[in-house]
């Protein structure tokens, strides 16, 4: 998978050869022109409007000869996302409705297309979540590399609500995603090893001290922004014996008297992004792209990493939902070898509660 473009609130970059892992490559990444993209994904993370009214997220109008093109993504009144594409007299539309009771502060929206299969989809998901909403689109309109360049690099084409927008040359997966840095030290029965070196059949140490087999070690490159941005969790907070780098959406298992008193639970799952206060966690090295790994275990067991407990990949009963499974990072794995996880091992507090808990740990 190759990421070609990345735009956030501070900078934009586009590179036909693909964005690298090191921001020093910036001088080599120059805008270019190209033909039709046979497949790809436009990914956006955006703040949801408070009133959930109509609000344009992305809009770009271009013309080539006598053909006018339009690409627009927008929030809908009452909750939802709408796509409008037009090329001359041809139009394609898609709508994904979001129930008001499921509203969250940030959404990840993606438009993916594959002209070899003559299909496209508009999807909406909560960063760090398991499930997603999607609407298929048959006979999608062609997408040119030049139009995507104009959309992402143009002036006033992106709403201020957008945290980042990125373009991939592949159909990107939805749902669960890797979030552990490749160098994260993972405890095993034979000592500590980097997470990126673990493979199927290896064993790791869970919260109870038991050796648990790794069913699959999944890796993915993603834009190093938004919920994907790397964070450096600092020792000795959270019981860490050394600093580790994880994605902002990676969840830690926090326990203790304060957790039991506040939440009435033995432990809770707290996204690392809620601890990014400059003391407990700081922003990691941010090139345009980051690569992460995550471990899929038979049960939803925590993994011991450098003295702290981190959540392993939670897949719920995804294997029972063939359409969602085919759209996920698990799509190429044998369905018969995938586990089923019951509800998450621990609850996830609200953002305010998680931020407060992390701040108390830093005091």
Buried (B, 14 or more C-beta within 10 A) or exposed (E): BBBBBBBBEEEBBBBBEBBBBEBEBBEEBEBEEEEEBEBBBBBBBBBBBEEBEEBBBBBBBBEEEEEEBBBBBBBBEEBBBBBBBBBEEEEBEBEBEBEEEEEEEBBBBBBBBBBEEEBBBBBBBBBBBBBBBBBEBEEBBBBBBBBBBBBBBBEEBBBEBBBBBBBBBEBBBBBBBBBBBBEBBBBBEEEBBBBBEBEEEBBBBBBEEEEBEBBBBBBBBBBBBBBBBBBBBBBEBBBBEBBBBBBBBBBBBBBBEEBEEBBEEEBBBBBBBBBBEEBBBBEBEEBBBBBBBBBBBEEBBBBBBBBBBBBBBBBBBBBEBEEBBEBBBBBEBEEEEBBEBEEBBBEBBEBEBBBBBBBEBBE
